[in-house]
Amino acid sequence: MKAAVAAEEAAAVNLPSFGVGTSLLAFVYGTVVGSFLNVCIHRMPRRESIISPPSHCPSCGTRLRVRDLVPILSFLIQRGRCRYCGSLISWRYTAVELATGGYFAAATAVLGVSLDTLLVLALAAALIAAFFIDLEHYIIPDELNLIGIGIGVARDFLKLATAPAWSLAAVPVPWFGVVHAPRSLVNAVGAALALYLVAVVGSWVFRREAMGMGDVKLAAAIGANLTAGAAVVAFFIAVATGALVGLVLIAARVRRRRDLLPFGPFLVLGTLVAVLFGDRLFASYLAATGLG
């Protein structure tokens, strides 16, 4: 675990950092990215282009101007309504912008300013889009999972320049002996297989589909970006928060026991925490239990 943390630090390639000012700038940039993510969240499940046509009101179809697209502020100034037809604007738009801006600021504060941090921010954007799409449509577009895996491989190549021993994993392959492969891809396969096994066992126990293949593919994207210890932390957070939210919804009679609750959003939540603190939390757990 110490080697993993050291490798992450070696790969940071830190750029100049400006403290609070940098975090504020990251927040503003994150809200702009969040505004674009709203387009992705609305259009990707519908198989619509995220580039064309330009942003427009989903109710009246009026093309939105620059003043209508200022993250957070436009929603507040217009009191949550379309300027042209008066229809209500979903809370999701502002929630996505706030979540993206907040995470960009937090990630910059925790990780500093580096090339790896920029890749982490790109991963966070893909995960946030997956969170809200799965929450609303119960699907996770393959494009987002592929982006996550690609980012993991890119981060591996970045580490290859400073920590080659960490970036490559030795994999025993029958008839070929030991093959060295990017650790991100090895972890992606391992995470996907692990969650697939959980899905199979869950389906057998509960006599119905426990989780979809979108969750398994998401696990691959997550595994590509986390160490084994951080992945365990992400999965634990996902299960714990999922169980807690499920119990609260059942107690509030919002859902019944047999109602489906998408697992993807909880995997995303666990991953966003684990990317920043996963290795440290896992190391602390090992030290506290005497296993480290």
KARAHU-V627281 format. One record per pair of residues at least 6 apart in sequence whose C-alpha atoms are under 7 Angstrom apart, sorted by sequence separation. I is the first residue (numbers start at 1). GAP is how many residues later the second one is. D is the distance in Angstrom with one decimal. If there is no record, write none. Layout:
I&GAP&D + I&GAP&D
//
This chain:
43&6&6.7 + 56&6&5.3 + 57&6&6.6 + 68&6&5.5 + 81&6&5.4 + 82&6&6.4 + 111&6&6.4 + 133&6&6.6 + 134&6&5.6 + 172&6&4.3 + 173&6&6.6 + 203&6&4.8 + 249&6&5.5 + 250&6&5.7 + 286&6&4.4 + 43&7&6.3 + 56&7&4.2 + 57&7&6.8 + 67&7&6.9 + 81&7&4.4 + 82&7&6.4 + 133&7&6.5 + 160&7&5.6 + 171&7&5.4 + 172&7&6.2 + 203&7&4.9 + 250&7&6.6 + 55&8&6.1 + 56&8&5.0 + 80&8&5.9 + 81&8&5.2 + 159&8&6.1 + 170&8&6.0 + 171&8&5.1 + 202&8&5.3 + 223&8&6.5 + 54&9&6.9 + 55&9&5.8 + 80&9&5.2 + 108&9&7.0 + 170&9&5.7 + 171&9&6.0 + 283&9&7.0 + 40&10&5.8 + 130&10&5.7 + 170&10&4.6 + 39&11&6.3 + 156&11&5.4 + 169&11&5.4 + 170&11&6.7 + 199&11&5.5 + 168&12&5.9 + 169&12&5.4 + 199&12&5.7 + 168&13&5.4 + 169&13&6.1 + 130&14&6.8 + 168&14&4.7 + 169&14&5.0 + 167&15&6.0 + 168&15&5.1 + 167&16&5.5 + 104&17&6.3 + 126&18&5.7 + 196&20&5.9 + 195&21&5.8 + 72&22&5.6 + 126&22&6.8 + 192&24&5.2 + 195&24&6.8 + 242&24&5.9 + 60&25&6.4 + 72&25&6.8 + 100&25&6.9 + 123&25&5.8 + 192&25&6.3 + 241&25&6.7 + 71&26&6.5 + 156&26&6.7 + 192&27&5.1 + 59&28&6.9 + 123&28&6.6 + 156&28&6.5 + 191&28&5.6 + 192&28&4.8 + 238&28&4.5 + 191&29&5.6 + 238&29&4.9 + 153&31&5.6 + 189&31&6.0 + 238&31&6.7 + 119&32&6.4 + 152&32&5.7 + 153&32&7.0 + 188&32&4.1 + 191&32&5.2 + 235&32&6.5 + 238&32&5.1 + 188&33&6.2 + 234&33&6.8 + 237&33&4.9 + 188&35&4.3 + 235&35&6.4 + 35&36&6.2 + 187&36&5.0 + 188&36&4.5 + 234&36&4.1 + 187&37&5.5 + 234&37&4.9 + 32&39&6.2 + 116&39&6.4 + 184&39&6.9 + 185&39&5.8 + 31&40&5.8 + 184&40&4.1 + 234&40&5.4 + 184&41&6.3 + 233&41&6.2 + 230&44&5.5 + 233&45&5.8 + 230&48&4.1 + 215&49&5.7 + 222&49&6.8 + 226&49&6.8 + 230&49&5.0 + 233&49&6.6 + 229&50&6.1 + 211&52&7.0 + 230&52&6.5 + 229&53&5.7 + 38&55&6.1 + 38&58&6.9 + 34&62&5.6 + 35&62&5.9 + 34&63&4.3 + 31&66&4.5 + 34&66&5.4 + 31&67&6.3 + 31&69&5.9 + 30&70&5.1 + 31&70&4.6 + 30&71&3.8 + 149&71&6.9 + 153&71&6.9 + 29&72&6.8 + 145&72&6.3 + 149&72&4.5 + 152&72&4.7 + 28&73&6.2 + 145&73&5.5 + 148&73&4.7 + 152&73&4.6 + 27&74&4.1 + 30&74&5.6 + 140&74&5.4 + 26&75&6.9 + 27&75&5.8 + 139&75&6.5 + 146&75&7.0 + 149&75&5.6 + 145&76&5.5 + 27&77&5.7 + 26&78&5.5 + 27&78&4.8 + 26&79&5.0 + 24&81&6.4 + 23&82&4.5 + 26&82&7.0 + 23&85&5.9 + 23&86&6.1 + 41&88&5.8 + 41&91&6.8 + 37&92&6.0 + 41&92&5.6 + 17&95&6.5 + 17&96&5.8 + 16&97&6.8 + 15&98&5.5 + 14&99&5.8 + 15&99&5.3 + 14&100&4.4 + 13&101&5.6 + 12&102&5.6 + 13&102&6.4 + 12&103&6.7 + 12&104&5.7 + 138&124&6.1 + 135&127&6.4 + 134&128&6.6 + 134&130&6.3 + 135&130&6.5 + 134&131&6.6 + 131&133&6.5 + 131&134&4.5 + 131&137&6.2 + 127&141&5.9 + 11&147&6.5 + 11&148&4.7 + 124&148&6.8 + 11&151&5.9 + 10&152&6.1 + 10&153&6.8 + 7&156&5.9 + 7&159&6.5 + 110&166&6.9 + 107&169&6.8 + 5&274&6.8 + 1&282&6.6
//
